[in-house]
Amino acid sequence: MKAIRIVGLALCLGAVCGLCLAVETDVYRLLSVSVSAKMILVAQSASKTKYLLDATSAKLTLDGKPTEFNNLSNYSIIHVKFQLGKSEKDGVTLDGIASEIRILTPENPPPRK
């Protein structure tokens, strides 16, 4: 019985830590791109929640191939993986840091699993 309580407590702590350092991965609408500061404003498709993200260190790919940050503004739908967490850059409050930005063109849809 004591082991079950310990495992339950560990799962609860893991869930709380996971919520604090949540990693979001989803399809987002690209609303704005700041090339000079390398920041992006995205909106979640379903809930319309907006996130301002630092994309300085994000890995950018176009159909699986590396691309430049300047090309990002040519697209409206992107896949973003980011870590939530309030921070500040150039006097602007950010919602998180993007670690991966993927662009998939209609000619090259993602592979089915």
N, C-alpha and C positions, 0 to 999 in steps of 0.2 A: 504494500500500500504506500509505503514511504517513497519507493522508487517511482511510482506513478505520479506522485505529487511533484517530485523533482523534475521529471520529464515534462509535466504540464507547465511548471514554472519556467523551464528553459524554453519551451515553445512560445509562451506568452512574452518573455523577454525578447526572443528572436523576432516576433511579430512587431513589437514596439520599435525595435531598432530598425527593422525593415521599413516601417512607416516614416521614421525620421530621416532616413537616407534613401528615399524612394528613387528608383530608376524608372523613368517613363520611356516607353517605346511604343510608338503608334504612328498613324498617318496624320499629318498636320497640314493646314493651309498656311502657306507662307504669306504673311501680311506686309512685312517690311524687312529690308536688308540695309545695314549700315556697313559699307565696305571698309571705311576708314577705321572704325572701331571694332569691326568683326563681331557685330551683334545682330541677332535676328529676332523678329517678333512673329510668333506662330500662334494659331488658334486650333484647338482640338475640334475635329469635325462634329462630333456628336453633341458635346456639352457647350461648345462655343467658349470654353475657357481659354484665356490668352496667357502666353508665357513670353517674357523677354529673356533671351538666353545669350550667354557669352559663347561665341563659336570660334574663339581664337585657336584652341587646340583640337577642334573637331576634325575627324577624318571624313573627307568629302569624297563621295563616289557617284559617278554617273553611269548607270547600267553596269556596275561592278568595276569600273575603271576610275582611277583617281582623276579628280577635276579641280579646277581653281575656284576660289571663293567668289571671284567676280562673276562666274557663270551662274551662280545661285539665283540671282534675280530674274533669270529667264524662265523660271518654273514657278508654279503656284501650289502644287501638291508635292510634299516631301515626306520622307520617313525620318524621324528624329529620335535618337536615343540620348537622354539627358538625365542628369542628377539634379533633383530639386534641392534648393538651398538658397536662402537669401544672401546676397552679396552686393558689393558696389563696385562699379567700374566707371571711370570718368565722370563721377558725380551722379550716375544713374543707378537706381536700385534694380538688380537683376533677380529673376526667379530661379535661375539654375545655370548649369554649365553643360553645353552640348558636347558629347563625346563622339557621336557619329551622326552624319547626315547622308542619307541615301536618296538619290533621285532615280526614279525608274520611268523611262519614257514608255508611251503606249505600245511602241513597236517591240519593246523588250519587257514584258510583264514578269513579275517574280515567279520563280518555279513553284509548282504545286507540291505540297508535302504529302 
